[in-house]
């Protein structure tokens, strides 16, 4: 099941949540949402048990929100509490 959050809702809770940027390192280094950590999507999907805990909630974004939506669907099916940030990085900095 896909759970989404929009950018205005996200901005109200930023700083008290776990945010993961799944873009590649160069994209992350050129700008990212404050407090987010970078775990590229391919790395996250290969080693999700190493990066995620089932007792925590994670907010995930990519550039536009499409890849993060697919990733959230998969991780949700595996039992992780994940939320897709609709519109991703681009929407956050509009």
C-alpha positions in Angstrom: 0.0 0.0 0.0 1.3 3.4 -1.0 1.1 6.2 1.6 1.9 9.7 0.4 2.6 13.0 2.0 2.6 16.3 0.2 5.3 18.9 0.6 3.3 21.4 2.7 2.6 18.6 5.3 6.2 17.5 5.2 7.5 21.0 6.0 5.5 21.0 9.2 7.2 17.9 10.6 10.7 18.1 9.1 13.4 17.8 11.7 11.5 15.1 13.7 11.3 12.4 11.0 13.6 10.1 9.1 14.0 11.3 5.5 15.8 9.3 2.8 16.9 10.8 -0.5 17.2 7.9 -3.0 18.8 9.9 -5.8 22.4 9.3 -6.8 25.2 10.9 -4.7 25.9 13.7 -7.2 22.3 14.8 -7.2 22.2 14.7 -3.4 25.4 16.7 -3.2 24.0 19.4 -5.5 21.1 20.0 -3.1 18.8 18.0 -0.8 16.1 18.4 1.8 17.5 19.4 5.2 18.1 16.5 7.6 17.7 13.9 4.8 20.3 11.1 4.4 21.4 9.8 1.0 20.9 6.1 0.2 20.8 5.7 -3.6 17.8 3.7 -4.7 19.8 0.7 -6.0 21.7 0.5 -2.8 18.6 0.8 -0.7 16.8 -2.0 -2.6 19.8 -4.3 -2.5 20.5 -3.8 1.2 17.2 -2.6 2.8 17.7 -4.8 5.9 21.0 -3.0 6.5 19.5 0.5 6.1 16.0 0.2 7.6 14.4 -0.9 10.8 10.8 -2.2 10.8 10.2 -0.2 14.0 10.8 3.2 12.4 9.0 5.3 9.8 10.8 6.6 6.8 9.9 9.4 4.4 11.4 8.7 1.0 11.9 11.0 -2.0 13.6 11.1 -5.4 13.7 13.9 -8.0 10.0 13.9 -9.0 8.3 11.3 -6.8 7.8 8.5 -9.3 10.8 6.3 -8.3 10.2 6.9 -4.6 6.6 5.8 -5.0 7.7 2.5 -6.6 10.3 2.0 -3.9 7.8 2.7 -1.1 5.3 0.2 -2.6 8.0 -2.5 -2.6 9.3 -1.7 0.9 5.8 -1.5 2.3 5.1 -5.0 0.9 8.3 -6.1 2.8 6.8 -4.8 6.1 8.5 -1.4 6.3 6.7 1.8 7.4 7.5 4.1 4.5 5.9 7.3 3.1 6.4 8.7 -0.4 7.0 12.4 -0.7 4.8 13.5 -3.6 6.6 15.6 -6.2 10.0 14.8 -4.6 12.9 17.2 -4.5 11.5 19.4 -7.3 8.2 20.1 -5.5 10.0 20.8 -2.2 12.0 23.6 -3.7 9.3 25.3 -5.8 
